[in-house]
Amino acid sequence: MGKSLAKSQGPPLFIIKPINQKKMDCFAKESLDP
C-alpha cells in the first residue's frame, strides 16, 4: 500500500514543481519591476 501511494504521489510532484518554479519566477520579476 505504501509503495502504490508513493508511486501515485510521484508524478504530480514532478508536474507541480515546474509550475511553482514558473510562478516564483513571474512573482520575482513582478516584485523587481517598479
C-alpha positions in Angstrom: 0.0 0.0 0.0 2.8 2.4 0.9 4.6 1.7 -2.4 1.5 2.4 -4.5 0.9 5.6 -2.5 4.4 6.9 -3.2 4.0 5.9 -6.8 0.8 7.8 -7.3 2.2 10.8 -5.4 5.4 10.9 -7.6 4.2 12.2 -10.9 2.0 15.1 -9.5 5.0 16.3 -7.6 7.1 16.5 -10.8 4.2 18.4 -12.5 3.6 20.8 -9.6 7.3 21.7 -9.2 7.9 23.3 -12.6 4.6 25.2 -12.3 5.6 26.5 -8.9 9.1 27.5 -10.3 7.4 29.4 -13.1 5.1 31.1 -10.7 8.0 32.1 -8.5 9.9 33.5 -11.5 6.9 35.6 -12.5 6.5 36.8 -8.9 10.2 37.7 -8.7 10.0 39.6 -11.9 6.9 41.5 -10.9 8.4 42.4 -7.5 11.6 43.6 -9.2 9.9 45.7 -11.8 8.6 49.0 -10.4 
